[in-house]
Amino acid sequence: MHRSFEFFHHRDWSGVTISEFCRMLDAYLRYYNEERPKEKLGWLSPMQHRRSLGGEGKISWTPS
């Protein structure tokens, strides 16, 4: 399932402010990109995989 469906599917968004929605979406995307185990990484999270390769486990990208 595409990540957007996982986040939006079967949720009642009534009463959720734009600010709350943005906070929730940011938290979900961080989970999805950093913590969620991936089959192609041997069921490690991306952070665990980076650490296993000698990295910090953090993403050092900063938006411009």
N, C-alpha and C positions, 0 to 999 in steps of 0.2 A: 504494500500500500504506500502511496506517495505520502511524504511527511505532512503535507498540508491537510490531507484527509485525516491523518491520525490526530492532528491538533483540533480540527474543526468538527469532526464527525461526532454525532450523538452528544452535543453540548447545547445547553440552553444559554445563549449569550444575552438574553434580555436582562437589563439591569446592570450590565457590565459597561463601565465607562471606557472611553477611548484610552485613557491613561492606564487603567487596569488591564485592558486588552493588550496594550503594547508591552507592559511588564510581563504578562503571562506568555506572550509570544516570544519575547526575548529569553525568558527562562527555558521555554521549550526548545528553542533553537540551540541554546547553549547545551542543554541535555543531549539533544539529537546529534550535534556535531562533536561533542567532547566526551560524553559519558556513556552513551548508548552502545552496548556491545554490537560489533559488526561481524557477520559471518566471514567476510573476506579477510578480516584481520585475526582469524582464529578465535573468534568470539571474545576478543579483547575490545575494550573501548579505545577510541583513538588516543586518549591520554595514556592509557596503559601501553598501547603499542609504541607511542613516541618514547615513553620511558624505557621500554625494553630495547630500544635502539640507541639509548644513551642521551635522549633529549630530556628537557625539563617536564614535558607533558603539558606545557602551556602553549597557546597560540600567540605568536608575537605580532600578528597583523594588527595594524591600527588604521581605521578608516580615515580617508583624507578629507 
